[in-house]
Amino acid sequence: MSELPPLTEETLWDILNDNLDDETVNRLVWYYLGYRYDETTQSWDASQTDSLWQENYPEPPDFIASRPATVKLTRSIPKEHKQLLKEKLGFKGYKVGELIPRLTRRATMTNWLLSYMESA
């Protein structure tokens, strides 16, 4: 697996502006959820993830393709962090013509990562 970009405001904007590929965005969220890929066994280790993630997703889900996984990610964001995209980044949202599931899921992932940064 290739190196992940640093978890910075610039990276968050790259996610929102669709400058990072979907796989990298997924891998960022997986990493901060606690998923680790073991090269020797060629398998995912979820032992560092919250037990609810381990139970429902023993392997990391594709948040771009899976609405249920994205809903779970949304619900895991603390209430006080739900508006961080607007409050911290000044993100105004996507235009009506851009409102497609892939981009809205990327926004959810960005908000989760921003919430992670605020909590760390």
C-alpha positions, 0 to 999 in steps of 0.5 A: 500500500502506498503512503497516505497523505498527512491529515491536514486542512489541505488534505481535507480540501483535496478530498472535498475538491475531488483531488484525491482518488477514492481509494486514498480517501477510503484508506485515510478513514480506515487508518484513523478508524484503526484498520491496519493491513498486514502485508505478511498475512495479506489480510486486514486487522480490525483489532484497533477499531471500535468494537461496533466497527469490528462487529459490523465491518471486520474488513474496512468498508468502501465508504464511497460505494456503501451507503450503510457504512457511510450512515454509520460513519455519520452517526459516529460523528459527535453532535458538536462536530456535525457542522465542522465542515462549515465552521472550521473549513468554511465549506459551503457545500456542493452545487445542486448539479454536484449532489451525487452520492459519491461527492456527498459521501466524500463530504461525510468522510471529510467531516469525520476526519475533521471530527477526528482531528478535533478530538485528537 
